[in-house]
Amino acid sequence: MSRAELLVRLQKVQQCPEMQGRNIRSIAAILSNDALEKHVEVCEQAVEKARSVN
């Protein structure tokens, strides 16, 4: 997956109510593509988990 696609996914996750008030995108500038992909996956999983609890 390209870096641009990962950043779009991360932006979508940032807009979720579960992530409001959290800065999950600023670290993207220093992450490698592999690390960024893992970060996006972890953030997406956190949103899914928070939604399943509610």
KAURHU-V581705 format. One record per residue. RES is the residue in three letters. PHI is phi in radians with two decimals (* if undefined). PSI is psi in whole degrees, -180 to 180 (* if undefined). OMEGA is omega as a letter, one per 30 degrees, with the letter a starting at -180 (999 if undefined). Layout:
# KAURHU-V581705
res->RES phi->PHI psi->PSI omega->OMEGA
res->RES phi->PHI psi->PSI omega->OMEGA
This chain:
# KAURHU-V581705
res->MET phi->* psi->140 omega->a
res->SER phi->-1.31 psi->160 omega->l
res->ARG phi->-1.05 psi->-40 omega->l
res->ALA phi->-1.08 psi->-42 omega->l
res->GLU phi->-1.14 psi->-39 omega->l
res->LEU phi->-1.13 psi->-40 omega->l
res->LEU phi->-1.16 psi->-35 omega->l
res->VAL phi->-1.15 psi->-44 omega->l
res->ARG phi->-1.06 psi->-42 omega->a
res->LEU phi->-1.15 psi->-38 omega->l
res->GLN phi->-1.11 psi->-41 omega->l
res->LYS phi->-1.10 psi->-41 omega->l
res->VAL phi->-1.15 psi->-41 omega->l
res->GLN phi->-1.04 psi->-31 omega->a
res->GLN phi->-1.41 psi->-10 omega->l
res->CYS phi->-1.18 psi->142 omega->l
res->PRO phi->-0.97 psi->-32 omega->a
res->GLU phi->-1.16 psi->-20 omega->a
res->MET phi->-1.90 psi->2 omega->l
res->GLN phi->-1.07 psi->135 omega->a
res->GLY phi->1.51 psi->-3 omega->l
res->ARG phi->-1.93 psi->138 omega->l
res->ASN phi->-1.75 psi->96 omega->a
res->ILE phi->-1.79 psi->-4 omega->a
res->ARG phi->-1.75 psi->-24 omega->a
res->SER phi->-1.12 psi->-30 omega->a
res->ILE phi->-1.23 psi->-19 omega->a
res->ALA phi->-1.00 psi->-29 omega->a
res->ALA phi->-1.12 psi->-28 omega->a
res->ILE phi->-1.86 psi->-4 omega->a
res->LEU phi->-1.50 psi->145 omega->l
res->SER phi->-1.22 psi->168 omega->l
res->ASN phi->-1.05 psi->-41 omega->l
res->ASP phi->-1.11 psi->-44 omega->l
res->ALA phi->-1.17 psi->-38 omega->l
res->LEU phi->-1.13 psi->-41 omega->l
res->GLU phi->-1.07 psi->-44 omega->l
res->LYS phi->-1.11 psi->-41 omega->l
res->HIS phi->-1.06 psi->-44 omega->l
res->VAL phi->-1.08 psi->-46 omega->a
res->GLU phi->-1.07 psi->-43 omega->l
res->VAL phi->-1.12 psi->-42 omega->l
res->CYS phi->-1.15 psi->-42 omega->l
res->GLU phi->-1.10 psi->-41 omega->l
res->GLN phi->-1.14 psi->-37 omega->l
res->ALA phi->-1.12 psi->-40 omega->l
res->VAL phi->-1.15 psi->-46 omega->l
res->GLU phi->-1.04 psi->-42 omega->l
res->LYS phi->-1.12 psi->-44 omega->l
res->ALA phi->-1.11 psi->-37 omega->l
res->ARG phi->-1.23 psi->-35 omega->a
res->SER phi->-1.27 psi->-26 omega->l
res->VAL phi->-1.31 psi->-36 omega->a
res->ASN phi->-1.41 psi->* omega->999
